[in-house]
Amino acid sequence: MMIARLLAAALAALFLIAPAIAEDAELAKLARASGTPEIPGLKIVWLAPWGDVANARPWRNVIVHQTEGPAGSARGGAQAQAKTPTRRGVTVWVETDGTVYWAVAENLVPTHGDGANRNDNKYIDNSTTYRQVVRDNSIGVEFAGNYPDVTTGPTAAQVAAWQTLVKVLRARYGIPLDHVYAHNWIDYKDARYCEGCWLATLAKVWGE
């Protein structure tokens, strides 16, 4: 009787796990595509379509940023970034409604981060990030909307988009889970709030 119950529980678990595995496999396949793929769970505005992933920069990290712009500012920021890719900003912008703007071609490096100057182990062990996790090897994601109160967190729609987006970024570029960083974990930032920290922490929890 006990064996039968254990077998039934194991089969039930498999039924729950199998769809998730299939979904992740399909997402990983889409993440390696070219052009402007439709990715379930994301609304992406492609200002810079994907090319062959083999020609992308060897991105090894993800840095999560939050811009002090009002709701609706991600579109303008992404459009300005698309016109001048190397200006201060990032490759990917996320609006408060969850819309993702892919602004810059994968082989170009926007100016973001301040050189991984944090070496105090305040948030994480900085022994592997100090002067190492920099714009040249890190793809940046900017979440808009924490104006006028910089302590305002991301919206539910942004969090939902991030849950899929971080999987896509990691699958496309082969980025390990422990290489997803908040801006404030690697660079000195505004003391009023911890920029990107909650979102980066969520990514690690989801990936466990």
JOURUR-V92748 format. One record per residue. PHI is phi in whole degrees, -180 to 180 (999 if undefined). PSI is psi in whole degrees, 0 to 359 (* if undefined). NEAR is the number of other C-alpha atoms within 12 Angstrom. Layout:
# JOURUR-V92748
phi: [PHI & PHI]
psi: [PSI & PSI]
near: [NEAR & NEAR]
This chain:
# JOURUR-V92748
phi: [999 & -63 & -63 & -63 & -66 & -64 & -64 & -63 & -66 & -65 & -65 & -62 & -63 & -63 & -62 & -78 & -78 & -55 & -61 & -65 & -65 & -63 & -64 & -65 & -65 & -67 & -63 & -63 & -66 & -63 & -65 & -101 & -77 & -116 & 86 & -130 & -65 & -85 & -110 & -53 & 92 & -130 & -107 & -111 & -98 & -91 & -83 & -141 & -61 & -69 & -103 & -68 & -60 & -65 & -97 & -73 & -63 & -78 & -63 & -119 & -143 & -119 & -116 & -95 & -117 & -132 & -93 & -85 & -114 & -74 & -56 & 95 & -86 & -64 & -60 & -63 & -63 & -67 & -65 & -65 & -66 & -64 & -73 & -131 & -56 & -92 & -67 & -67 & 163 & -138 & -80 & -124 & -120 & -126 & -80 & -63 & -87 & 93 & -66 & -103 & -110 & -91 & -96 & -131 & -60 & -69 & -97 & -110 & -120 & -68 & -89 & -146 & 79 & -121 & 91 & 53 & -91 & -82 & -139 & -115 & 56 & -66 & -108 & -139 & -72 & -90 & -63 & -104 & -111 & -59 & 60 & -115 & -93 & -124 & -59 & -69 & -123 & -129 & -89 & -100 & -125 & -110 & -103 & -88 & 117 & -96 & -125 & -88 & -104 & -66 & -83 & -65 & -81 & -67 & -78 & -61 & -67 & -67 & -63 & -63 & -65 & -63 & -60 & -84 & -59 & -66 & -65 & -64 & -62 & -66 & -70 & -68 & -109 & 66 & -90 & -66 & -58 & -79 & -108 & -101 & -125 & -80 & -52 & -73 & -77 & -118 & -129 & -64 & -144 & -46 & -70 & -72 & -158 & -101 & -67 & 79 & -67 & -67 & -66 & -66 & -65 & -58 & -57 & -70 & -65 & -63 & -83 & -77]
psi: [315 & 318 & 319 & 318 & 318 & 320 & 318 & 319 & 320 & 318 & 319 & 319 & 320 & 320 & 327 & 322 & 321 & 313 & 322 & 320 & 316 & 320 & 317 & 323 & 319 & 320 & 319 & 323 & 314 & 325 & 342 & 7 & 175 & 166 & 226 & 68 & 149 & 116 & 116 & 134 & 354 & 140 & 108 & 129 & 115 & 96 & 338 & 98 & 156 & 145 & 202 & 124 & 336 & 339 & 359 & 162 & 154 & 70 & 130 & 352 & 160 & 131 & 125 & 124 & 159 & 124 & 145 & 56 & 157 & 169 & 136 & 356 & 346 & 321 & 310 & 319 & 318 & 320 & 318 & 323 & 320 & 324 & 324 & 82 & 328 & 7 & 171 & 119 & 202 & 177 & 322 & 133 & 142 & 120 & 164 & 336 & 5 & 355 & 132 & 130 & 115 & 105 & 333 & 141 & 149 & 346 & 4 & 155 & 104 & 162 & 105 & 155 & 164 & 30 & 17 & 57 & 0 & 124 & 38 & 357 & 26 & 318 & 318 & 170 & 114 & 9 & 332 & 359 & 334 & 118 & 15 & 321 & 90 & 174 & 329 & 337 & 12 & 127 & 131 & 142 & 125 & 126 & 122 & 159 & 2 & 49 & 139 & 356 & 108 & 344 & 356 & 129 & 175 & 158 & 166 & 323 & 323 & 319 & 317 & 317 & 320 & 324 & 324 & 317 & 317 & 326 & 319 & 313 & 316 & 319 & 321 & 319 & 3 & 41 & 124 & 155 & 322 & 7 & 21 & 117 & 146 & 148 & 316 & 348 & 335 & 342 & 147 & 138 & 175 & 125 & 348 & 336 & 165 & 99 & 120 & 359 & 317 & 318 & 318 & 322 & 317 & 317 & 319 & 322 & 316 & 327 & 352 & *]
near: [7 & 8 & 9 & 10 & 11 & 12 & 13 & 14 & 14 & 14 & 14 & 13 & 14 & 15 & 14 & 14 & 14 & 14 & 13 & 14 & 14 & 15 & 19 & 23 & 17 & 20 & 28 & 25 & 20 & 27 & 32 & 28 & 24 & 22 & 22 & 22 & 22 & 21 & 27 & 21 & 24 & 33 & 26 & 32 & 29 & 29 & 28 & 27 & 26 & 31 & 23 & 19 & 25 & 17 & 17 & 26 & 27 & 23 & 33 & 30 & 37 & 49 & 50 & 46 & 43 & 48 & 41 & 27 & 26 & 23 & 28 & 25 & 27 & 39 & 33 & 22 & 38 & 41 & 26 & 25 & 32 & 33 & 19 & 21 & 28 & 24 & 23 & 22 & 39 & 45 & 51 & 48 & 48 & 46 & 41 & 34 & 28 & 33 & 34 & 39 & 41 & 40 & 41 & 38 & 33 & 37 & 26 & 31 & 32 & 34 & 24 & 35 & 40 & 25 & 25 & 31 & 24 & 29 & 23 & 18 & 18 & 15 & 25 & 25 & 16 & 23 & 19 & 21 & 33 & 22 & 20 & 24 & 36 & 32 & 36 & 31 & 31 & 44 & 47 & 45 & 46 & 49 & 53 & 44 & 33 & 30 & 20 & 14 & 17 & 24 & 21 & 25 & 28 & 38 & 24 & 16 & 24 & 34 & 32 & 28 & 34 & 43 & 27 & 32 & 39 & 46 & 38 & 33 & 39 & 34 & 29 & 34 & 31 & 26 & 25 & 22 & 27 & 27 & 35 & 42 & 44 & 42 & 46 & 39 & 43 & 45 & 38 & 25 & 25 & 17 & 11 & 12 & 24 & 30 & 38 & 41 & 30 & 30 & 38 & 40 & 31 & 26 & 34 & 24 & 15 & 19 & 21 & 10]
